[in-house]
Amino acid sequence: MHSAADPLSPPPPSENLDKINQLLDHLLPATLSITCFASRWQVLRAKLASLKSILSEVSDSPHWSENALLLPLLPALLSTVRRAETLCHHCCDVSSSVSRGKLLMQSDLDMAAGWLSKQINELELLLRSGVLHQSTAIVLSRPGASSSKEELAFFIKDLFTRLQIGGLEFKRKALDSLIQLLSEDDKSAAVVAKEGNMGCLISLLDLNGHDSIRELAVLAVSLLVSAGDFPRKCVFEEGALGPLLRIAECGSMPMKEKAAMAVEFITDDPDNSWAISAYGGIPILLELCKSGSLTAQSHAVGALRNVSVVEDIRNALAEEGTIPVLIQLLVSGSPSTQGKAANCISILASTSEYLRDLLLQEKGLQRLLHLFHECSTPDTLEHVLRAIYSLSASDTSYRILSGSTVFVVQIAELIKHGNVMLQHISASLLANLAISDGNKRAVGGCMSSLVKLMESMKPDGMQEVAAKALLSLLSVKSNRKEFVRDEKSLMRLMQMLDPKNEAVSKKFPVAVVAAIMAGGSQGCRKKLVAAGAYGHLQRLAETDVAGAKKALQRLSANRLTSILTRTWRE
């Protein structure tokens, strides 16, 4: 280690600053008398004057001499000002100026002006960030959970200052600290997006930059966009999507994974999804789906799923060959990938007969049914079932699904034991398909579950699809008899029929009563009357509830027929 007196030791910051100021005091007046290259010297003079003013502000900052970013700037500045002084001497000496050549002198003056601009910008950045007013004892020391917003904001400003001014090591340490902050505290992402320079962070994604810096930058960006709408909006508006797609195309596999993750989160906002096509991103995402790691595949197909909601992009997806890739992912992807692929298929199939036909040509329904029978992950199962439901709009799919006993039995099991979303989709399918009487008898055991679902306020439409599915099953005589034998289901039906119960639209339980009485069974009538259906229907008919009068007539007609029959027999 060199001592303070060692000539190899760098001079103290104050000494460099003094030398720069002394040179400026001499140089600024000297440039006034230069007549050659007047316009260029006018620019240089303005920059030198600006530099002097900024250095005055720097020296007034309490901790300027301790700042690790400023210290390497001062020697570089001193070298630039000395270069300007040399050029000043050449231009004041006409013979020297001529001997150097006009073009060379112009080039030297332009380079000096460029160096000054860059260094002035860095000094201004340091001043604006406020880091020169803080002791270096806290630099890169991440604020704790109890720290104030002001402390967090300063820490972030310091990080981004280092990203813009510092060398590789400064940038690496700053990115490490930023990643640690975002990994441990999601809420900090909004402050990072507000206080940090997003443009600077995005610039580090450039493929021409240093690999280690780019790898850290893409991780930081992926963490930012995954943390909320505001950071995602800021990153997108700074133009991150293009660089991220280039990394997804050309980066190492770990970088491709992080870039694809960021693209998936950015495109989660429909307002951003359109840009994928503008950047030529669909082929890049498809290639990742085909040859990427399992993680990269999952994020890439997630991004495709996101952009499939944009009407103008859907046909482009088909033209680029997305559908065969999606079908293949149903077979070979991870559970997460399979779910996202099925979700994308569901969106495509629900919007266009043309796309449904393409999916069926690629044996999409068969692949989905196979996955449906094998899948055990509820989230993936939900997406697969949605895709099957969307494809059921096709006549071919409708016939296949209606005639599949295995499928009908399985959706009946989901109505009984699935989560609320699986119950909703399964009930919708059961309500819409043309199921044989034999299959309706086979799944009659789910009627009690359908009655419970008729009471559900959420999700929207649950009461209606549950009622429709139940009405379909009640078209079979044996199911009607089984229903009225189930005292709990009958009690639930009466509670829904009660005019005082406002939680359920009365048209649904009224329709169920009418369906039970459709066959004219005396046993069913007795059960309904004994449970209180007659009185409820009378009051509902008086208030003109849809279907109530007709249901009451059926109940009354059967009652009258019973009385007349008994009298005749007697």
C-alpha positions in Angstrom: 0.0 0.0 0.0 1.3 3.5 -0.9 1.7 6.1 1.8 0.1 9.5 1.4 3.4 11.0 0.3 4.0 8.2 -2.3 4.1 9.8 -5.7 2.1 6.8 -7.1 -0.8 7.5 -4.9 -3.7 9.4 -6.6 -3.9 13.1 -5.6 -6.7 14.0 -3.1 -10.0 15.1 -4.6 -9.6 18.6 -3.4 -6.3 18.9 -5.2 -7.9 17.8 -8.6 -10.8 20.2 -8.0 -8.4 23.1 -7.4 -6.4 22.3 -10.5 -9.6 22.2 -12.6 -10.8 25.6 -11.2 -7.4 27.2 -11.8 -7.3 26.0 -15.4 -10.9 27.3 -16.0 -10.0 30.7 -14.5 -7.3 31.0 -17.0 -9.0 29.3 -19.9 -12.3 31.1 -20.0 -10.9 34.6 -20.6 -8.3 33.2 -23.1 -11.0 31.7 -25.4 -12.6 35.1 -25.9 -9.7 36.2 -28.1 -9.8 33.1 -30.4 -11.0 34.0 -33.9 -10.6 30.8 -35.9 -13.3 28.1 -35.5 -15.4 30.8 -33.7 -18.7 28.8 -33.6 -17.0 25.7 -32.2 -15.2 27.8 -29.5 -18.5 29.5 -28.6 -19.9 26.0 -27.9 -16.8 25.0 -25.9 -16.8 28.3 -24.0 -20.4 27.7 -22.9 -19.6 24.2 -21.7 -16.5 25.4 -19.8 -18.6 28.1 -18.1 -21.3 25.6 -17.3 -18.6 23.3 -15.8 -17.3 26.0 -13.6 -20.8 26.7 -12.2 -21.4 23.0 -11.6 -18.1 22.5 -9.8 -19.0 25.4 -7.5 -22.2 23.5 -6.6 -20.2 20.3 -6.1 -17.7 22.0 -3.7 -20.7 23.4 -1.7 -22.0 19.9 -1.1 -21.1 18.7 2.4 -19.9 15.2 1.4 -18.6 15.6 -2.1 -15.1 14.6 -1.4 -16.3 11.2 0.0 -18.4 10.1 -2.9 -17.0 7.1 -4.7 -18.6 8.1 -8.0 -17.2 11.6 -8.1 -13.6 10.6 -7.4 -12.8 9.0 -10.8 -14.7 11.8 -12.5 -12.3 14.5 -11.4 -9.1 13.2 -13.0 -11.0 12.6 -16.2 -12.3 16.2 -16.1 -8.9 17.5 -15.4 -7.6 15.7 -18.5 -10.4 17.1 -20.6 -9.9 20.7 -19.4 -6.1 20.3 -20.1 -6.9 19.1 -23.6 -9.1 22.2 -24.1 -6.2 24.4 -22.9 -3.9 22.7 -25.4 -6.4 23.3 -28.2 -6.8 26.9 -27.1 -3.0 27.4 -27.4 -3.1 25.9 -30.9 -5.9 28.1 -32.1 -4.3 31.3 -30.6 -1.1 30.4 -32.6 -2.2 30.7 -36.2 0.8 28.9 -37.6 0.2 26.0 -35.2 -3.4 25.8 -36.2 -2.6 25.8 -39.9 0.1 23.1 -39.5 -2.4 20.8 -37.7 -4.9 21.0 -40.5 -8.4 22.4 -40.5 -10.3 19.1 -40.5 -8.1 17.6 -37.7 -8.6 20.7 -35.6 -12.4 20.7 -36.1 -12.4 17.0 -35.1 -10.4 17.7 -32.0 -12.7 20.5 -30.9 -15.8 18.4 -31.5 -14.3 15.6 -29.4 -13.4 17.9 -26.6 -17.0 19.3 -26.6 -18.4 15.8 -26.6 -16.2 14.7 -23.6 -17.2 17.9 -21.7 -20.9 17.2 -22.4 -20.7 13.7 -21.1 -18.8 14.7 -17.9 -21.1 17.7 -17.3 -24.1 15.4 -17.6 -22.6 13.0 -15.0 -21.9 15.9 -12.6 -25.4 17.2 -13.0 -26.8 13.7 -12.4 -24.8 13.4 -9.1 -26.1 16.8 -8.0 -29.7 16.0 -8.8 -29.6 12.7 -7.1 -28.7 14.3 -3.8 -26.0 11.7 -3.1 -23.3 14.4 -2.6 -25.2 15.6 0.4 -25.1 12.2 2.2 -22.2 10.5 3.9 -20.8 7.5 2.0 -21.3 5.5 5.2 -24.8 4.7 4.1 -24.1 4.2 0.4 -25.6 0.8 -0.8 -26.7 0.0 2.7 -30.3 -1.0 2.0 -32.9 0.6 4.3 -34.6 -1.7 6.7 -38.4 -2.3 7.0 -38.7 0.6 9.5 -37.0 3.1 7.2 -38.8 6.1 5.9 -39.9 6.6 2.3 -37.3 9.3 2.0 -34.5 7.0 3.0 -35.7 4.4 0.5 -36.0 7.0 -2.2 -32.5 8.2 -1.6 -31.2 4.6 -1.7 -32.8 4.1 -5.0 -31.5 7.4 -6.4 -28.0 6.3 -5.3 -28.4 3.0 -7.1 -29.5 4.5 -10.3 -26.8 7.1 -10.2 -24.2 4.3 -10.0 -25.9 2.6 -12.9 -25.5 5.7 -15.0 -22.0 6.9 -14.0 -20.1 4.0 -12.5 -18.0 1.4 -14.1 -18.8 -2.3 -14.4 -18.2 -3.0 -10.7 -20.4 -0.1 -9.6 -23.1 -1.2 -12.0 -22.9 -4.8 -10.8 -23.1 -3.9 -7.1 -26.0 -1.5 -7.8 -27.9 -4.1 -9.7 -27.3 -6.7 -7.0 -28.7 -4.3 -4.4 -31.7 -3.5 -6.6 -32.5 -7.2 -7.2 -32.2 -7.9 -3.5 -34.5 -5.0 -2.7 -37.1 -6.1 -5.2 -36.9 -9.8 -4.2 -37.5 -9.0 -0.5 -40.0 -6.2 -0.7 -42.6 -6.1 -3.5 -43.9 -2.8 -2.4 -40.6 -1.1 -3.1 -41.1 -1.7 -6.8 -43.5 1.3 -7.1 -40.9 3.5 -5.4 -38.2 2.2 -7.7 -40.3 2.9 -10.8 -41.0 6.4 -9.5 -37.6 7.5 -8.3 -35.3 5.4 -10.5 -34.4 6.1 -14.1 -36.2 3.4 -16.0 -34.6 4.4 -19.3 -31.1 3.8 -17.8 -32.2 0.3 -16.6 -33.6 -0.6 -20.0 -30.5 0.6 -21.8 -28.6 -2.1 -19.9 -30.6 -4.8 -21.8 -28.7 -3.9 -25.0 -27.2 -7.0 -26.6 -24.0 -5.1 -27.2 -23.5 -4.5 -23.5 -21.6 -6.7 -21.0 -23.2 -10.1 -20.5 -23.0 -10.1 -16.6 -24.6 -6.6 -16.5 -27.3 -7.6 -19.0 -28.1 -10.8 -17.1 -28.6 -8.8 -13.8 -30.6 -6.1 -15.6 -33.1 -8.5 -17.2 -33.6 -10.1 -13.8 -34.3 -6.7 -12.2 -36.7 -5.8 -15.0 -38.6 -9.1 -14.6 -38.9 -8.5 -10.9 -40.1 -5.0 -11.5 -42.9 -5.9 -14.0 -44.1 -8.7 -11.8 -44.6 -6.4 -8.8 -47.6 -4.4 -10.0 -49.3 -2.3 -12.7 -47.4 1.0 -12.1 -43.9 -0.5 -12.4 -45.1 -2.5 -15.4 -46.5 0.6 -17.1 -43.2 2.6 -16.5 -41.0 -0.2 -17.9 -43.2 -0.7 -21.0 -43.4 3.0 -21.7 -39.6 3.2 -21.6 -39.5 0.7 -24.5 -38.5 -2.4 -22.7 -40.5 -4.9 -24.8 -38.2 -4.7 -27.9 -34.9 -5.4 -26.0 -36.6 -8.1 -23.9 -37.7 -9.9 -27.1 -34.2 -9.7 -28.5 -32.8 -11.3 -25.4 -35.6 -14.0 -25.6 -34.4 -14.7 -29.1 -30.6 -14.5 -28.7 -29.7 -14.6 -25.0 -28.5 -17.5 -22.9 -31.2 -19.8 -21.6 -31.3 -18.3 -18.1 -31.7 -14.8 -19.7 -34.3 -16.1 -22.1 -36.3 -17.4 -19.1 -36.2 -14.0 -17.3 -36.9 -12.1 -20.5 -39.9 -14.3 -21.3 -41.2 -13.9 -17.8 -41.0 -10.1 -18.1 -42.7 -10.2 -21.5 -45.5 -12.3 -20.0 -46.1 -9.8 -17.2 -45.9 -6.8 -19.6 -48.4 -8.3 -22.0 -50.8 -9.1 -19.1 -52.0 -5.6 -19.6 -54.1 -5.6 -22.8 -53.0 -2.1 -23.6 -49.5 -3.4 -24.0 -50.3 -6.7 -25.8 -50.6 -5.1 -29.3 -46.9 -4.2 -29.2 -45.8 -7.8 -29.4 -46.8 -8.0 -33.1 -45.2 -4.6 -33.8 -41.9 -5.9 -32.5 -42.1 -9.1 -34.4 -42.4 -11.0 -31.1 -44.8 -13.9 -32.1 -42.2 -16.0 -33.9 -39.7 -15.5 -31.1 -42.3 -16.7 -28.5 -43.2 -19.6 -30.7 -39.6 -20.7 -31.0 -39.2 -20.5 -27.2 -42.3 -22.7 -26.9 -40.7 -25.3 -29.2 -37.1 -25.3 -28.0 -36.9 -23.4 -24.7 -36.6 -24.8 -21.3 -39.7 -25.8 -19.4 -39.6 -22.4 -17.6 -39.1 -20.5 -20.8 -42.0 -22.4 -22.5 -44.3 -21.6 -19.6 -43.7 -17.9 -19.8 -43.6 -17.8 -23.6 -47.0 -19.5 -23.9 -48.3 -17.3 -21.2 -47.4 -14.3 -23.3 -49.1 -15.8 -26.3 -52.2 -16.4 -24.1 -52.1 -12.7 -23.2 -51.9 -11.4 -26.7 -54.6 -13.8 -28.0 -57.2 -11.5 -26.4 -56.4 -8.8 -29.0 -58.7 -9.3 -31.9 -56.2 -8.0 -34.5 -53.5 -10.4 -33.4 -55.5 -13.7 -33.3 -55.4 -14.3 -37.1 -51.7 -13.4 -37.0 -51.2 -16.2 -34.4 -52.9 -18.7 -36.6 -50.8 -17.6 -39.7 -47.6 -17.9 -37.7 -48.4 -21.6 -36.8 -49.4 -21.1 -33.2 -52.1 -23.7 -33.1 -49.9 -26.8 -33.7 -47.5 -25.5 -31.1 -50.3 -25.1 -28.5 -51.6 -28.6 -29.2 -48.1 -30.1 -28.8 -47.7 -28.2 -25.4 -50.8 -29.9 -24.2 -48.9 -33.2 -24.5 -45.3 -32.3 -23.6 -45.5 -29.2 -21.4 -45.3 -28.8 -17.7 -48.6 -28.5 -15.8 -48.2 -24.8 -15.8 -47.5 -24.7 -19.5 -50.4 -27.1 -20.3 -52.8 -24.8 -18.4 -51.7 -21.7 -20.2 -51.8 -23.5 -23.6 -55.3 -24.7 -22.8 -56.3 -21.2 -21.7 -55.0 -19.8 -25.0 -56.9 -22.4 -27.0 -60.1 -21.5 -25.0 -59.7 -17.8 -26.0 -59.1 -18.7 -29.7 -61.9 -21.2 -29.9 -64.4 -18.9 -28.3 -63.9 -16.1 -30.8 -63.9 -17.7 -34.3 -65.4 -20.6 -36.1 -62.3 -20.5 -38.4 -60.0 -20.9 -35.4 -62.2 -23.7 -34.0 -61.9 -25.6 -37.3 -58.1 -25.2 -37.2 -58.0 -26.5 -33.7 -60.1 -29.5 -34.5 -58.0 -30.3 -37.6 -55.0 -30.5 -35.3 -56.9 -33.0 -33.1 -57.2 -30.3 -30.4 -60.4 -31.8 -28.8 -58.8 -35.3 -28.5 -55.7 -33.8 -26.8 -57.8 -31.8 -24.4 -60.0 -34.7 -23.5 -56.9 -36.9 -22.9 -55.4 -34.2 -20.6 -58.8 -33.7 -18.9 -58.9 -37.4 -17.9 -55.3 -37.4 -16.8 -54.9 -34.0 -15.1 -54.9 -33.6 -11.4 -54.0 -29.9 -11.0 -57.2 -27.8 -10.4 -55.9 -24.7 -12.2 -54.8 -26.7 -15.3 -58.0 -28.7 -15.2 -60.1 -25.5 -15.2 -58.3 -24.1 -18.3 -58.6 -27.5 -20.0 -62.3 -27.6 -19.3 -62.8 -24.0 -20.5 -61.1 -25.0 -23.7 -63.4 -28.0 -24.2 -66.4 -25.8 -23.5 -65.2 -23.3 -26.1 -64.7 -26.0 -28.7 -68.2 -27.4 -27.9 -69.6 -24.6 -30.0 -68.5 -26.7 -33.0 -71.1 -29.2 -34.2 -68.5 -31.9 -34.4 -67.3 -31.3 -30.9 -70.8 -31.0 -29.6 -71.7 -34.5 -30.9 -68.5 -36.1 -29.6 -69.0 -34.6 -26.1 -72.7 -35.3 -25.9 -72.1 -39.0 -26.7 -69.2 -39.6 -24.4 -70.4 -41.3 -21.2 -66.9 -41.1 -19.7 -66.9 -37.3 -20.2 -70.4 -36.8 -18.9 -69.7 -38.9 -15.8 -66.5 -36.9 -15.1 -68.1 -33.5 -15.3 -70.9 -34.7 -13.0 -68.1 -35.7 -10.5 -66.7 -32.2 -10.8 -70.1 -30.7 -10.1 -70.1 -32.7 -6.8 -66.5 -32.4 -5.8 -64.8 -29.6 -7.8 -64.0 -26.1 -6.8 -66.5 -23.4 -7.6 -65.1 -22.6 -11.1 -64.9 -26.2 -12.1 -68.5 -26.6 -10.9 -69.6 -23.6 -12.9 -68.0 -24.8 -16.2 -69.1 -28.4 -15.7 -72.7 -27.3 -15.0 -72.6 -25.2 -18.2 -71.5 -28.2 -20.2 -74.1 -30.4 -18.6 -76.8 -27.8 -19.3 -75.8 -27.4 -23.0 -75.0 -30.9 -24.2 -77.6 -33.2 -25.7 -77.1 -36.1 -23.3 -78.9 -39.4 -23.6 -81.5 -40.5 -21.1 -79.2 -43.3 -20.0 -76.4 -40.9 -19.3 -78.8 -38.6 -17.5 -79.8 -41.5 -15.2 -76.1 -42.3 -14.7 -75.3 -38.9 -13.4 -78.5 -38.3 -11.4 -76.4 -38.3 -8.2 -75.2 -34.8 -8.9 -78.7 -33.2 -8.7 -78.3 -32.4 -5.0 -75.1 -30.5 -5.8 -76.9 -28.6 -8.6 -79.6 -27.5 -6.1 -76.9 -26.1 -3.8 -75.3 -24.3 -6.8 -78.7 -22.7 -7.6 -78.3 -20.8 -4.3 -74.8 -19.5 -5.2 -74.5 -15.7 -5.8 -71.1 -16.1 -7.4 -69.7 -16.5 -9.9 -72.2 -14.6 -12.1 -74.5 -17.0 -14.0 -74.0 -19.9 -11.6 -77.7 -20.0 -10.6 -78.8 -20.1 -14.2 -76.5 -22.8 -15.4 -77.1 -24.9 -12.4 -80.9 -24.6 -12.9 -80.5 -25.5 -16.6 -78.4 -28.5 -15.9 -80.9 -29.7 -13.3 -83.8 -29.2 -15.7 -82.0 -31.3 -18.2 -81.6 -34.2 -15.7 -85.2 -33.9 -14.6 -86.5 -34.7 -18.1 -85.9 -38.4 -17.0 -88.7 -39.9 -14.9 -86.4 -41.8 -12.5 -84.5 -38.6 -11.8 -87.7 -36.8 -10.9 -88.6 -39.5 -8.4 -85.1 -39.6 -7.0 -85.2 -35.8 -6.5 -88.4 -35.7 -4.4 -87.1 -38.5 -2.3 -84.1 -36.4 -1.3 -85.5 -34.4 1.6 -82.5 -32.0 1.8 -82.8 -31.1 -1.9 -86.5 -30.7 -1.6 -86.1 -28.4 1.4 -83.6 -26.3 -0.4 -85.9 -26.0 -3.4 -88.8 -24.8 -1.1 -86.5 -22.3 0.6 -85.6 -20.9 -2.8 -89.3 -20.9 -3.8 -90.2 -18.9 -0.7 -91.1 -15.3 -1.7 -89.3 -14.0 1.4 -86.0 -15.4 0.0 -84.6 -12.7 -2.2 -81.2 -14.3 -2.8 -82.4 -16.4 -5.7 -84.3 -15.4 -8.8 -87.7 -17.1 -8.4 -87.9 -18.2 -12.1 -85.3 -20.9 -11.5 -87.0 -22.9 -8.6 -90.3 -22.3 -10.4 -89.0 -24.0 -13.5 -87.6 -26.9 -11.5 -91.1 -27.5 -9.9 -92.7 -27.4 -13.4 -90.1 -29.9 -14.6 -90.8 -32.3 -11.7 -94.5 -32.1 -12.5 -94.1 -32.5 -16.2 -94.7 -36.3 -16.1 -97.9 -35.9 -13.9 -96.6 -38.2 -11.1 -98.9 -38.2 -8.1 -96.1 -39.3 -5.9 -94.0 -36.2 -6.9 -97.1 -33.9 -6.5 -97.7 -35.2 -3.0 -94.1 -34.6 -2.0 -94.1 -31.1 -3.4 -97.5 -30.1 -1.8 -96.4 -31.6 1.5 -93.2 -29.6 1.4 -95.2 -26.3 0.9 -94.8 -25.7 -2.9 -98.5 -25.0 -3.4 -98.6 -22.0 -1.1 -95.4 -20.5 -2.4 -96.5 -20.8 -6.0 -99.8 -19.1 -5.2 -98.1 -16.1 -3.8 -95.6 -16.0 -6.7 -98.4 -16.3 -9.2 -100.1 -13.3 -7.6 -97.0 -11.2 -8.2 -96.7 -12.4 -11.8 -93.4 -14.3 -11.4 -92.5 -15.9 -14.8 -93.7 -19.5 -15.0 -95.4 -19.5 -11.6 -99.0 -19.7 -12.9 -98.2 -22.5 -15.2 -96.4 -24.5 -12.5 -99.4 -23.8 -10.2 -101.8 -25.1 -12.8 -99.8 -28.3 -13.2 -99.8 -28.8 -9.5 -103.5 -27.9 -9.2 -104.6 -30.0 -12.2 -103.0 -33.1 -10.8 -104.6 -32.3 -7.5 -108.0 -32.1 -9.1 -107.4 -35.2 -11.1 -106.5 -37.0 -7.9 -109.8 -35.9 -6.2 -111.9 -36.9 -9.2 -110.3 -40.2 -9.5 -110.8 -41.0 -5.8 -114.5 -40.0 -6.0 -115.1 -42.1 -9.1 -113.5 -45.1 -7.4 -115.6 -44.6 -4.3 
